[in-house]
């Protein structure tokens, strides 16, 4: 098997960034690589080709990959690590720090490398244990320092410094400049308040003045006076270094190259959020959540690893379900630079050593000694200790499918993948891993409830809200368990949610779906076991030891599933089933239940080794409890950004009020993260995994959140159209022509009332149907039928509903149509209550009279005056529709979009043409003549122009959006 590059020197050359491997003893030489600054192309420099290493260079322990953002790219390398385990002689590391090097120019790259080295020197003495690798056979320490850590690309030269009398450099800036310059969580918000620019841009926008004038004024301001130390986009520069001219030229070149205004807008927004993305990326990868090994596959369970061929590299052998940096490493994989690809797994790896007193006859005091310190555990393995000692290894693997954070990723997706899906393997072996001894492996899994549901991140104890129909849920539910059966065999579900209160409804639906699936014959003839254990009720009063009742009820299934036994690479026994445990978050209650099951299985495995022990009653089982508590904390931090609740019981098997108070503090911290930090972090995670493209940041700027890439909106929209057709169109007498999903003001007969909601527009040869659809339960809420003979005309054009972001002000993308009609006898309005009741439109929803406060008749919206006039109660009614964004940030939609994409303007034009054609065809009916169809039936005009929208955007609306940006962006 080709070896991986374990150490690499990174430095900036004139022709690109050079990656020069440090060849280890007994290791084949690997050619150096060059990454071009301009094209970001990776090319090999050939065997035996090495360059002199300059003084400004960075030593790294491996390459994570390339982060490409719009036209920018960054190399991410491992600069800090710590050995946390030793499995069969192979060291396992956790990433504790990364360096992010820009690929824009030699100057930018060199600046970032210098900053990384400076940070490394500051941190080099912080923890000397990080540089102790035990069990490595290739002397991989070399000349490198394990304490290297980069800070990403930050321009430190821009910070003004003066020399004090003592000779020490001091900064000479104001407090406001420091706040602005740091560009932290509140940097850009504070910049508006404290800098000389103030609210100039927004103020001009609100007054309907052009932004060009505001930008011109700002360009004459004092960015240089601020003297900021910023994280900047590659190639960006501060005034005074002639960088602006370069930037202008770049823009011109992109326009000449055919880049659309939409692409330019997305690129600008992405660059605005680029510093935050870099910080988030660095924080995520340095969070001690990512593990790797150079020669052991930690992504696969014992008994499923197999033997790799001579030409198969590690990244080709790992389980893609747990290969977290596959997207980032794809440029190296596509270029066949396999030796540089270090697969990262998110989750947890930990080990403990314990010794058994073979002479003791007391089942509750068999453990004579245990070692929890990682250095002691590693040294024990190296020393080849006596046979009375055992090693327990715990590995948790977080799936790359449906990844993300609490409340933003819940339930199941269309492919059957669930949020917070984690596989946990407990391995029992002898410390030295001798080939003649047995290795035991027991696997459990967790994952969100496999149904479509959501919970509000703004509520302290949000109630789960079920989504979609029973049939839609069942398809995903069945697919989810089919995936599990294929991977693990038989499945036993353990549900820990409450049987009363807010959690009861989703628990009942889970039980109902399981029963229905088993009545259908299960999955490939395998029935799904189901056990609902009301954790909070049974363990009420902090009596968490009662979780043993759950383990007792699962005893027969655990015995039937068994565990895997391996000896010297030969499989003696295989686990044939798995317990799937979940509560609402799959964190706290799940941790307690899984550790209890693992304890019971460990007792049985030790009994096979001739050791009879009761771990539940043994007072010296702290080693086991802390291992599982550390695992629970790691999984919890990755999903909810805090340690696990109920951790005191997992660690000590005791529960007290101090632990309850600690849980309350963690709950408050989770709540803060839910409503502040998680929204952008979720977008960043999706982007790093390749689930979305860079336009997700444009969506984030507009909505302060991103969509779920695993939910197929085209599929949902097509289903909504199909459902609406079945419900609202008569079986006979009307032929269906077409259906579309569009945005429409929530209040009828208006053009600008918030919020806009997504509705279904249907067209037949006799009428139009505007269908209000409940997307959660996939039901028609209400619909309005407009006879084609009632339509007086259509207006299509620019439809700007907000001016708070660049995306919302793009006149090419914000377009819509207004249908002007006079209510008649053929029109109908129906609302879905317990039964569909129909009332003539005139009686149920009379046309509103003119009012100076009515949103429909504000003077700023001249379209309404043009359509119906002012001064008297209009007899004409309106249906307003706005096109949904044509482009999706979801990565799986890109191939389709590259071959064929219908723009917003094209969509609106097509809809208008279809309506006009249907209305013209309707002239054959005796009630209507050809002369009724005016030559200007479709009028091209602005519905709400950009200038009108700017005039109507008040300071309060601007400040509200700025406050959101302050909190979330």
N, C-alpha and C positions, 0 to 999 in steps of 0.2 A: 504494500500500500504506500503510495507517495506520501511523504511527510509534509506537515504544515510548516510554514514559516513561523517560528516562535518568537523571533526578535527581528525587528526591522528598524533601520535608521531612515528618518524622513527629513529631507532638506529641499530647499528651493533652489533650482537652477534657472538659467536664463530661458531654457526651452521647455520648462515644466517642473512639476513637483516630482522628485525622485524618491522611490521606495527601494532601499538597498538592504537586502536581508543579511543578517549576521549568521553565517553558517556554523552550525554546532558540530561537535565531534560525532562521527558515525552518521552524518546526515548528508544526503546528496545536495549539491549546490543548486540554488534556485536563481534564475536570472533576475536582475533588477528590473523595475518597472518605471516608466515615465508617464505621468498624467499631464496632458497638454492643458495650458491655461485657457486657451481660447475655445477649443472644441471639447475639452474634458475627455478626450479619447485616451484609453489606456493602451500602451504599447510596451513590448518587451525589449530590453536593451541587449539581449543575447547572453549566453553563458560566458563566463569569464570576463564580462565587461563590468567594471566597477569604477566609480569616480571618487576623487578625493573628497572626503567629507569636510564641509566647511565648519567653522566654529559655531555657526547658528544651525543646529540640527536637533532633531527630536528623536529620542529612543522610545520605541513602542513595543508592546507585547503581542501585537496582532492588529489586524485591520477589521473594523466593523463593517465598513462599506463607504459608498459615496452617497451623500445627501444632495439631491438635485432639487432646486427650488426656482421655478421659472427659468431664467437664463443663468442662474448662479449654481455653483456646485461647491461642496465641501467634502474633504476627506475626514472621516471619523476613525480614530485609532484608539486602542486601549493603552492608556498611560499609567493607570494604577490598577492593581489587582491584589487579591489575597487568596491564598490556598485555604480551602475550607474542608477538603476531604481527600482521601486517597482510596481509589477503588481498583483493586487488582493491579496495584503498582502504578496506576496512572493518576497524576495529580488533577484535582478538580478545583477550578478557580471561580471566584466571584469578581465581577468587574466593579471597581470602586472609583474609577475616574476615567474620563475620555478626553481627548484633545480634538478640537474641531478646527481644521485648517482650510482657509478659503482657497479656491482654485481660480482666482481672478487675475493675479499678477505675482511676479516674484516678490515685489515689495510687500503686498498684502500677506502672502504666505510667510515671509520671513518675520514680519511683525507678529503674527500669531504664534509662530514657533518661539520667538523670544519671550513672549508673554507666558507661554506654557512652561518654558524652562524657569522663568522667574517664579512662577507659582510653585513649581517643583522644588526649588531651593527653599522656599518658605515652609513647605510641608514635609520636607525630607526627614526631619527629626521628629515628626508627630507620632509615627507608629512604626518602630523598627521591625515589628513582627510581620509586616507585610512583605518583607523581602526574604522570608525564610521558607523555601520550598523544600518539602520533605518527600522523599520517594522518587524524585526525578532521576532518570537514568542517563540523561544526556548533558548534565552540567549546564543547564540552561540559564544559570545566573549571569554568566558572561560579564560584560562591563556595564550592563544596564542597571538602572535604579528603578525599583518597583514603585517608587513614590512619585513618579511623574504624573502631572495633571495639567491639562490645558484649560484655558478659559474661553476658548472660542476665539473668534476674530474681534478684537477690540482695538480701536485706534487710541493708543495711550499717548501718542506724541502731541495730540491736540490740546492736552491739559496744560494751561499756563502755570508755570512755576517760577518763583523768585528765590534768590539765594538769601537766607537770613544771615545775621551776623555770625552765628555759630557755624555757618557753613552747611547747615542742613536745609534741604529744599523744602519749601512750604508753598502751599497753594494760596492764591490770592483771588478768591471768588466770593460772591455773595451766597447766602443760604439758598436763595431762589435758584441761582445758577447751579449750585450743587444738586438740588432736587431735580432740576431739568436734565442736567448732564448725566445723572446716573441712569436715567431711562428705565427705572424700575417699574413696579406695579402701578405707580401713579405719575411717572415721569411726564408722559405726553399730556395728561390732564393738567398737571401743574404748570406746564409750559404755557398753556393758554391764559392761565390766571396771572402768572408772574412776569412773563416776558413782555417786551415792548410791543409785540404783535397783538397781544390780548386776544379778543374775539373778533378780530377784523374780518377774517374770511367768512365766518358764520354771520356776522352782522351785515356784511354786504349781500350775502346770499339771501338773508331774510328780507332785505329791502329790494330784492329783484335786480341788483346790480351784477354785472358780470364778474366772474371769479378771476378773470385774467388781471383785472385791475388790483384785486386783492393780492394775488400772487406776486404781481409786480412790486406792490408796496412791501410785501414781506421779503422779497429778494433784496430789497434795499435796507432791510433791518440789520440786526446785529447778531447773526449766528456766530460769527467769529468772536463777538464780544462775550458770548456765553462761555466760550472756552470749554466746551463739553468734552468729557471722555465718554465716547459712545461706542456701542456695538453697531457697526455700520454694514450696509450691504457692500459686497465686493465692488470695487471700482468707484464707490461713492467717495465724496471728498467734501471738505469744509471749504467755504468761500476763502479765497486767497491762495488756493493751491492750483488754480486753473482747472479744477475738476469739473466745473459746471459746463464749460464749453465741450468737454469730452462727453458729458452726459447728453447735451443737446444733440451732438453729432450722432450719438448712439440712437436717439429717438428718431432722428431723420432717416438713418440707415434702416431702422426697423420698418418705418412707414414705406420706404422705397422698396423694401423686400416683400411688401405685401401683407404686413401684419395688420390685422383689423383693429378697429378702435376697441372692440370687445376684448381682444387679447391684450392690448395695451393697458386697458383699464384693470384687467385681472392681474397683470404683471405689476402694476403700480401698487395695488392693494396688497399683493403678496409681499412686495418689498417693504411696505410699511409695517407689516407684522413679522418680518423676517427676524429682527432681533429677539422678539419674544419666542419665536419658533426655535431659534438656536439655544436660548436659555432653557426652554422646556426640554429640548432634545438632550442637552447636557445633563440636566437634572434627572431625567428619566433613566438614561443609560448609566448614570453614576449612583443610582439609588440602592446599590447592593441587591438588585433583583435579577441580574442576568449572570448566568453561569456558563462555563465552557471548559472543555478539555481538548488537548491537542491530539490525543490518540484514543480516548474512550468515548463511546457514544452514550451520552447521558440522556438522550431523548427517547431511548427504547428500554423497555422492561427486560429484566433477566428472562432469558428463554426466547426472546423475540429479536435479538440483535443479529444473529447469524454471523457468518464469516465473510469479510469483504474480499473481493478479488484483488489481484495485484495492481490493477490500474484504477481501482475505485477509491476516490478520496473521501474524506470524512463527511463533507457536506452532501455528497451523493448518497451516503448511506443513512443519514439521520432521518428521523420521522418528520416529514414536512408539516405535520400538525403542530410541532413545537419548535420549528426553525424560525426564530423571531426576526433575524436580520436578513432573511432571504432577499427581500426587495432591495435593501440597501446594498447587499453584496452582488446583486445581479449584474452590474457592469463587469465585475471580475469573473463571474461565472460565464457570462456570454463571451468574454474574451479568452476563455480557457486558462485563466490564471488561477487554477484551482488551489495551488499551494498557499495562496493568500487569503482564502475564505475560511474564517473561523466561525463555525455555527454557534450562535448564542441561544440559550434557552432561558425563558423567564420562569421564575418559580422559587424553589428553595432546595438547598442541599445541606444536610447536616449529619454528623456522626457522633456516637457515644461508645465508649468501651466500658464493659462491666464484667466483674469476676464473680464466679459462683463458689460458694463454700460447699464443696461436695460432701463434707462430713456432717453438715447440719441436718437435723431431722425436722426442724421447724419450717413448714412451708412458707411462713410469713417472714422469714429472715434468712433467705438463701443468698442474697446479694451481699458479698463481703467487701467489695470495693467497686467504685465507679469513677470514671474520668470524663469530665465535661469540657475542660479547656481544650481547644482545638489543637494546640501544640502538643499537649500530652497525648491526645488521641492519635495524632499523626506519628509521634515518636514510638508509641506502643506498637503500631503496625510495622514500623521499620525494624523494631527490636525482635520481632518474631517471638512473642511472649508465649507462656505456657498454655496448654489446651483448656484450662478451666476458665479462660477469658473468652468473651464474645464481643463482637462488634455489631452495632445496629446502625444502619444507614437509612436516612429518610430523604426521598427525592420527590418533589412536587413539580409537575410540569403544566404550565398554563398554556391553553390552546390559543393559536393565532386566529381562530375563527370566532367571530363575534366578540372581539376584544373590547376593552374599555372600562369605564368607571361606573360606580354605583349610581343608580337612577337614570343614567344616560344610556346604559345598555342593560336591558332587562329581558327576560323571557327568551323566546325562540325566534329564529329567522326562517325564511322560506326553504332553506336547505337543511333544516333540522338542527342547526348548531345553536347552543344556548350560551348565554352570557356567563362569565365567571366559571368557565369550564376548566377544571383542574383534575389531573390524574396524579394520585399520590401512591408511591411504592415504598413499602417498608422492607428492608433487606436485612436478614440475619446471617452472619458469617463469623468465621474466626478472624482475629485481627490481621493475621498475615496472609489471608486468602489462599491457603494451600490447595493445590489441585486435587488432593485426595479427600478433602472435606466437603461436606454439603453446603450449599448456599441456598437459603430460603427467601422467597419473594412473595409478598402479599400486596395486592393492589386494590385500592378503592377510588371512586370518582365522585366528583361533586359538579353541580351545574344548576343554573337558574331553572325555575319551573318551566317545563317545555310547552308553554302556551304563549300566545301573544297577549302581553299586558304591559302596562306602564304605571309609573308612580311619579308624582310631582316632586321635583327636587326642592321645592320651596316649603313644603310642609314638614313639620317636625316628625310626625308619625304618619306618613302618607298612606292612604288606602289604595291597594292595587286596583286598577281599572282594567277589566278584560276587554280585549279588542277582537274584532272580526267575528265571523260566524262560527258555529260549531264545526261545520265542514272544513272551513279553512284551517282552523286550529287542529283538526284531526289529521289533516294531511301532513302538517309540519310535525305533529306529535308522533305520528307513525314513522316518519322519516328519521326523526331523532332516535327512537329506540331501535330502528333498523341499523343505524350507524353503530350503536352501542353493541348490539348483538353480533354484528360482523366483526367488531374489534375484540370483544371480551367474552362473548358467549351469553349464558343466561344472565338475566338482570333482576335484581331485587331493589325496588324503590323504597326508600325510607324518607317519609315526609314529616317535617318537624314543625310545621306552622300551627297556629292556634286553630282550634275547632269552633271558636266563637269570636265575634268581633270582626274587624276589618279584613283579617286574613282568611276567614272561613270560606268566603265565596270562591276564592281561587283554589283553595284546597279541595273543595267539593267538585269543582270543574276538573281538577287533576284526577280525582278518584273516578269521576264519570267517564273521562276519556280513557283511563286505563281499563275500566270495565268494558267499554265499547270495543277497545282494541282486542281484548282477550276473547270477547264474544265473536269477533271476526276470525279468530284462529291465531291471534297473537302475531308475532313476527317470524315468518318461516316456520310456523308450528310451535314456536316458543312463547309461552305465556309470560307476562310481566308480573312479577310479584309486587305487592303493594302493602305497605305498613304505614299507617298514619299515627304518629306518636306526638301527642300534644305536649311538647316540651315544657312550656311555661306552666301548664296546669299540673303535670305530674311532678315537676321539680320546683313547685311553688314553695316559697320560704327559703330559697337558696339551697335546696336539697338536691344538688346536681348529681349526687351519687345515685339518685333514682334512675339515671340514664342506663344503669345496668339492666333495668327492666326491658329497655329496647333491645339490648344485646341478647338478653334471654329469648326474646320473641324471634330474633333473627338467627338463633343458634343453629337450627336445622339447615337454613339456607347457607350459612357460612360454612358448615361442615360439607354440604353438597358441593359448593364452589371450590373449596380447598385452597391450595396455594401451590406455587411453582417451586420445584426443587432442582437444582443444577449441581453437577459435580464435574469439575474439570472440563467444562464446556459441553457436557453431555446432559441432556434433559431427562431427568428421572421421573418427574411429575409435573403436570401443568394445571394451573388454575383455570377452571372452566366456567366461571361466572364472576359477577362483580356486584357489589352493593353500591347503589347510586343514592347519595344522601343530599338533601337540600332543606334549607329553611327559606326565608324570604330573600336574604342576601347571600346565602351559602357561605356564611362566615362564622359567626360566634357559636350558635347552637350546633352547626355542622362540625366545627372543630372539636367540640366536646364529644359528640357522638362518634366521630371517626376515630378519635384517640381511644375511646372505650372499646371499639371493635378491634383496633390494632392491638390493644393490650391483651384481649382475649385470645387472639390468634397467636401472639408471641408466646403466651403460656403453652399452647398446644405444640408449637414448633420446638420450644425448649424441652418439652416432655419427650419428643422424638429423639432429642440429644441426651436423654437420660436425666434431665433436670426437672424435678417437680416443684413448681413455684406458684405462689399466688401474688401476682403483681399488684392487685387491688389493695391488699392488706399489708404488703411489705412496706415498712417505713423507709427503706432505702431505695425508693424508686424515683427519686428526684431527677435522676439522669433521663429517665423515660419521659417524665412529665414536661421537663424544660425543653426537650427536643421537640415534642409535639406543640408546645406553646410557641416556640420560635417559628415553627412551620406555620401555625395559625396567624401569628403576627405578620409574617412575610406576605402571606396571601391576602390578608386584610389590608395591608398598606398598598398593595398593588391594585386593589379594587376600590378601597374607600379612603386611602391616604392616612389611615390611622392604624394603630395596633388593634388586635382583636379584643372584643369584649369577653368577659368571663375568663380572661387569661389567668386570673389568680387561681381559679379552680383547676384549670388545665395544668398549671405548674405545681400546685401544692395539694390538689384533691381536697381543698378546703375553701369555703366561701364565707366571707365576712363583709361587714359594712364598709370597710376601707376599700375593698374591691368594688363594691357597688358605687361608691363615690368616684372611684377612678373611671368606672364605666360611664358615669354621667358626664365626666369631663371629655372622654373620648367621643361620646355622642354629640356633644356641642361642637367639637372639632370637626366631626364628620358633616354636621349640618352646615358649618361655614364653608367647607370645601365643596359641598353639593351646590351651593348657590353662588360661589365666587370663582374657584379655581378650575373646577372640572370641565367647564364648557370648552375652553381653549385646549386644555390637555387632551380632551377626547378627539378634537379635530387633529391635533398633532399626532396622536397614536394612530389614527386611521391613515394619516399621510405617510408616516414612517413605515407602515406595513404595506403600503401600496394599495390600500382599499379605495383611496380617493386621489385626485390630482390636485394641483396647486390652486385650482379655482375654489376649493373648499374654503380658503381663507377669504375669498370675496363673499361667499355665502355667510361666513362667520361675521364679517364686518357689517353686513346688512341685518342679520338676525341675531347676532351675538350667540349663536349656537350653530351646529352643523347637523345635517341629516344623518340618518342611519344608512350606511352604504349596503348593508345586508338586506334591507327591505327594498324589493323591486317596485318602485313607484309606477313604471309603465304597466306592470302586471296588475297592480292594484287598481289603477285608473281604467284599464281595459275591463276588469271585472266589474267596476262600478258602472261603466257604460252598458255592459251586458245586462246587469241586474236592473238598471233603470229602464232599459228597453222592455224587459219582461213585465215590469210593474206598471208603467205609465202609458205605454202605447197600446191602443186597442188591438185585439187579435185580428180584426177584419176592418177593412175600410181605409187603412193607412199603410203606405209602404215606407219602411225605414230607409233613409238616405245616408245619414252619417251622425256620428256623435263625437264630442270633444269634451275635455275637462279644461275649465277656465277659472280665472279668479273673478269674483263679483262682490260689490259692496254688500255688507250684511243687511243693511237697511234697504228695502226695495225702493225703486224709483229714485235712486240717487247715483251720483258718480264718484263721490269721495266720502265714505263713512267707514270708519275702522271698527273692527278688523275686516279686511277682505277675507272671503272664504272661498274654498275651492268647490265649484259646483259642476254639474254635468249638463251640457247643452245638447239636446237631441233635435234632429231635423227629419221630418217626414214630408211626404208630398202634400200634406194638408196643414201642418202646424209646426210650430216651434215649442219645445218643452224645456223650461229652465228648472232643473231638478236640484233641490237641496238634499245633499247626501250625508248621512251619518257614517263617517269613515271608520269609526270605532267598531260598530256592530254590522257594517255593510248593509244598511237598510236605507230606503228612501224616507226622508223626513217630511218633505213636501215638494210639490211641483206646481208650476204655473204653465198653463197651455195658452199659447197665443196663435190664433188662426192666421194663416198666411194672408188672408184677405184683409186682416186688420192692420197689417204692417204698412206704414206710410213711407218709410225710408230708413236707410242705414248710414251712419257716419263712422268712418274708420280713420285712425290717425294716432298721433302721439298721446300717451296716457300716463302722465307722471303723477303718481300718487304720493310720493315722498321725495324729499331732496336731502336726506340726511347722509347718504353715501353715494359714491361714484356710480355704483351699479344701478341705484334707483333713479339716477338722473340721465342715464344713457337713453337718448331719444330713439336709437335704433332698436333697442331691446324692450323698452316700455311702450308697448302699443296695445290698442284695443279697439272695440267697436261698441256703438250704441244703436240699439234697435228702437225706432220710434213707431209707436202703434196707438191706435184708437180702440179702446176696449169695446168688444162686441159680444153678441150672443154666443158665438162659438168659443169664447175664451172660458177658461176654467181654472180654479185654484183649489188644490187639495192638500190637506195636511194629515200626516200620519199620527193619530193619537192611538187609541186602542183599536180604532177602525178608521179607514180612510173616509173622511167626510168631504163632500164637494159642495162648494158654494160659488155662485157666479162672482167673477172678479169684482164687478162694480159694487156689490153689496158687502163683500168681505173686506176688501182692501180699497176703499175709495181713494181717488187721486187726491193728494194733499193740496191744500190751498196755499197760495203764495204767502211766504212769511220771511221777514228779514233775517230770522235766526235759523231757518231751515237749511240744513247742509246742501240740499238739492238746488237751492236758488241763491247761493251766495254770489254777489256781483263778480267775484274773481273768476268764476267759471262761466265764461261767456257762451259755452256750448249750449247750456240750457236755455239761455235767452234766445239763441239762434234757432233752437228747435221748437220752443213753445211760446216764446214771448213772455213779457212781464205785465203785471198789473192786475190780472184776473186769474181766477182759478182755472188752471189748464185742463183741457179735456184729453190731452195727449199724455201717454205714459211712456216710461223708458225702461229698457233692460240694458244694463251696462256690463260689459265683459272685458277682461284684460288677459292677455296671453301669459301663460306660465313660462318660466325660463326654459328656453329650448335646450340649453346645454346642461349636462349633469356633471357634477364633480366625481361621480362614482367611477372607479377605474374600469369596471366591467362593461360600462356603457360606451367606452371610448372607441372601440373598434367599429361599432355600429355608427357612431357619430362621424368617424372619419370618412366612411363611405357615403353616408347620406344623412344630412341633418336639415330639417325644415326650420328656418329661422322664425322668430316671433312675427315678423312682418309678413312672411310668406303664409304662415298659418292663418293670420287674421284675413289676409286677402283671399285665401282659399275658402274660408268660412263664408265670407261675404258673397263670393261668387256662387257658392252652392245655394245660399238662401235666395239670391236674386234669380237663379235658374229655376229653383222650385216655385217661387212666386210667379214667374213668367209662365211656367207650365200650367199653373193653376188658373190661367185666364180662359182655358177651355170650358170652365164651369159657367153655367148660365148666370150665376150671381155676380160675375165679375167680367169686365171687358178689358181688352188690351189697352185701352186708353187709361186705365187705372194705374198702370205701371209707368211711372215717370221715367224720362230718359236719364235723370240724375238720381236714380233710385239709391245708388251707393255714392255717398259724398266723401271726398278726401279732405279732412280737416282735423285740426288738433282738438282732441277731447279735453285734455288739460295740458297746456303747453308748459315748457320748462319755466318760462318767466312767470306764468300764472301760479305755478306750484311754489316757486320761490317766494312770491309775495304772500302766499297763504301760510307759509311755514313760520310760526312764531318763535320767540325766544324761549318760551317754556318747552316747546317740543325739542328745540336744539339742545337746551341744557339737559333735558331728560336723556337724550341720546348720548350726550357727552358723559353724563353720570354713568350710564351703562358701560361706555368704553372705559371709563375710569375703573369700574369694578371688574369687568370681564376681559377687556382687551389690553 
